[in-house]
Amino acid sequence: MRILVTNDDGIKAEGIKQLVSALKSLGEIYVIAPESEKSACGHGITVHHPIKVKKIYFSQDIEAWSVSGTPADCVKLGITTLLKVKPDIVVSGINKGPNLGTDVLYSGTVSGAIEGILHGIPAMAISLNSFSSEDFTGAKIVAQKLCQEMLNKNLAPDTLLNVNVPAISDKEIKGFKVTKLGERKYINNFEHRTDPRGNDYYWLAGQVVPPDKEDEDLDVVAISNNYVSVTPIHFDLTNYRIMKQIKEWGVEKMGI
């Protein structure tokens, strides 16, 4: 079994080391990750300057490369160029901080997994619901269990599992919930500052607004209730419900 591991916290982050440790018993691990942190880069790819790739020592018996680009670059390069054989699964993480609700649109962690399914490879993005905790024990157990299930049950190759793990001891985690994406709302504060040359700039800091719904099927609610949220995601953004309405406008009969 061949597993391609990436992240957006950078190849030296503790989370990716812990992820590799959790998955190495399942098969061959290949690590291809950004050389530095690329959090909140979304699904950006590098097109205006070269992507630098360096083979590095990660740990014994594991091939690893650091990449100057984004998580999407890493997975794209790995599948099409660096790896001799296509991986069976792509796993992105373990991210420090959650990737819940609409935040998946900004997440480099989730985008690394999305790049996998764009190439027809099932994928998982896994995040720890804390920016400060160094305890990845629960997340490691979750990653191994779900990765094994995905490989055994043949998850559809156009689907990724977006997984968020409570930052509590594994004994306190209540279990798993299969969820849908909720809304991730923030009070966005742009702090105005001035640099030494007198130029204005702004620093974004957002405060999370607690979910206003108690629907246990939402990822934001499940994680707040100490469940692991498991959300199946695919990249078809078409609003099929509205297609008929747009046709009824007569758009297809309009002249140019």
Beta strands, then each sheet from edge to edge (+ up, - down):
strand 1: 2-6
strand 2: 28-34
strand 3: 53-59
strand 4: 62-67
strand 5: 89-96
strand 6: 123-128
strand 7: 160-165
strand 8: 176-178
strand 9: 186-194
strand 10: 200-208
strand 11: 228-233
sheet 1: 3+ 4- 2- 1- 5- 6- 7- 11+ 8+
sheet 2: 9+ 10-
end
